[in-house]
């Protein structure tokens, strides 16, 4: 399916070059190839079909995650973040949760960033089309105690709790979503949209790294690339293209644009969802490793923060304990009684993606705002309180040096008296806003339909365009925006 494009030539000519095969790149590519354009998608990572999905997390880190999963946004309190690096991008290692951005945020962004024709109504059909392409649907049957605990804990507090739709077909609940789906049931890009793309004549090269986008005056002319061959050698490629779409995600897209000399408004407005996790221990067995991935979210406090469940496996459990083995190692035998949950803040802090000539990788910075900390603490408190009141006997937050809490009073005192910000192990898998869209060039690097300001034929169609943190999983919005970009391109070109 993937690597049928000729690798024998060092020079190629295409109508449209798309850089990145994740939710944005795959969606744009599929629309354009069906409209009659000659489309080439290049992907830096390798192709990992379901039959070759790694059996454990450590192998998945090496095969499907960028930099082995070890990436960090620096700040007073650093945040670790995750990027996919394989055919299908981040959709291969996420949970395929499909959520629309809140209506109030879409309307607010439309005004603040002067985005034309941008509202819930204008995006409704795009969201619907994206949902159909990945078969976004609720999971039927038993979901397991791990999910049910969060649902019932939230309902006991009279909070709004929502069942989560996922891109899925015939899911059997392997709980392997974060390391790649071994059955092909998760409708990641490689098992859904890219199959469509391939069937309509689209072409894709994997293990192809774009070094630089080439340009002439106010137009781009293509890209310079290196192709990793099966025998271990590297081949230089020159790709000539009439139009270029950069869809590498909120980190790699601005990094490539900066390396290629496109600087105005690029990389300055990076956002993420700062997230803190907890382990909750119960008197009875939870058996989270045998449950489906968590399929409920507490939405009572959106858009400020959301409460949810984390993927629980023995490797992820071990990693959580290893953060502070001295204080947590004794919990190792209790895994059957454990559940893992999180509080995810909307993310209003100041972030930036930067390029330095002497560094191979981008420098990513994110400084949490006081509002971020307020929401993290409120989310951590409400999450822990609800779990305690539902029956948890012990809660261990992801804070180095912090002993497990054994009561609501101890937890409340720890959070609101002298909260150790620097010891928090914050993480995020939701990244956006580094190439904002909008007509106001003071704030935005791309126009309302993803075209880079001042360049005739260079576009962005990924999470970079989302103006600010949406407070929910971004894949649905990425796909809707990519469809929006593609449809305007087709109309104009």
C-alpha positions, 0 to 999 in steps of 0.5 A: 500500500505505502511504498509503491512510489518510485525510489529509483530517481533522485528527482521527482515532479508532482502537483502537490507535495504533502509533508506528513501523513497524520490526521492533517496530511492524510485528510488533505491528501485524500481530498486532493487526490479524489479531486484529480490532483497528483499527490505525493505524501512524504512521511519521515517515519516507517510504515508499521502495518497492524501485523507488524505492530510492536508487542510492548511499549519499549519497542513501540517507542523505538519504532513509532514514537519520535525520539523514542518518546523522550521529548520535553517542552522546557520551562520553569516546570517542564512538560513531557510530550509525545509525537508519533513518527510513522505512517499515520503520525500521532493517530497510530499511538493515540486513543482515536477519541473523536471530540468536537471543539466547544462551540464557545471557543470556535466563536471566540477564536473567529472574532479574536483572530479574524477567521473568515466563515468560522463557526460551529455551523460552518464546521458541522459538515466537516466534522461529520465527514471526518467522523464518517471517515474513521467510523467515530462511534461509541464502544458497545459492550462492557468497558471494564471497571477502570472506565466505570470507576471514573463514570460512577465517581463523577456521577456521584458528584452530580457532574456531567460525564460523557461517553467518548466516541472513537474511530473504530471498527470491530474493536476487541479491546486489546488496550494496545492503542498507545503502542499501535493497534494489533488488529487494525480495528482502531481507525488510525490514518493508516487503516482508514484515510490512507487506504482511501488515498492509496485506492484513488491513486495517491502516492506515499514515500515513508522514511523520507525526511524533508530537509528544507522547503525550496522557494523562489520569491513569493512561491515555493518550488518543492523540497529537498529530502533524504530517503533512508533505503532498506540497505541502510544507505541514504539517498538525496531527493529533489522534489519539485511541486506546484503546491506544498502542504506542511502537515507535520504537527504542531512541533515539526511543522513550525520547525520545518518552516523556520528552517526554510526561512518562513518566520513571520508568526511561526512557532511563537504561539505554541500551546498544549494541554498540561496534564497530571496523572494519579494512581488510585488504589481500591480495596477490590480488584480493578484489573485495569490491564484487562479493561478497554482504554478509558471511555468516559470523561468528566466534562463538568469543568470544560473548557477550563479542565477535563478529568479522564482515564489513562491507558493502563498497562504493566509498562505504563504502570511501571513507568509511573512508579519509576518516576519516584521509585523510593516512594512508589516502589512498594506499590508494584505488587498492587497493580490489580487494585489500581486505576490511572486517571488524569486532570487535563488543563486547557493550557493558556501558558506561553509556548514557543518552537524555535530553530537553532542552526546548530541543533538537529531538533527543535527547542520547545518551550512552554511556560505554564500560566497562573491560570494553568496552575489554578486549573491543574490544582482544581482538577487534581483536587476534584479528581482525587476527591471524587475517587476517594468518595467513591472508595479509593483507599490511597491516591498517588499523584505524579509528584516526585517526593509526594507520599500517597494521599490516604484521605481527602483532608491530607490531599486538600492540604497538599494541594492548597497549602504548599504545592510543589510545582517543580516536582510535578511530572506533567505531560501532554499528548495534545499540541497545537497553535504554533502556526495560527490561522486568521486574517490578522497577521499580527497574531496569525502565520496562516490565513483563514484557510491555511495558506501561509501569509505572503506565499502563493502556494504554501499551506499548513493543515494540521494541529498548528492551525488551531488558534488556542488550546481546545480543551478536548482531544484535537484529532476531530478538529485537525481533520475538520480543519484539514478538510476546510483547507483542502476544499478551499484549495480545490475551489481556488486551484 
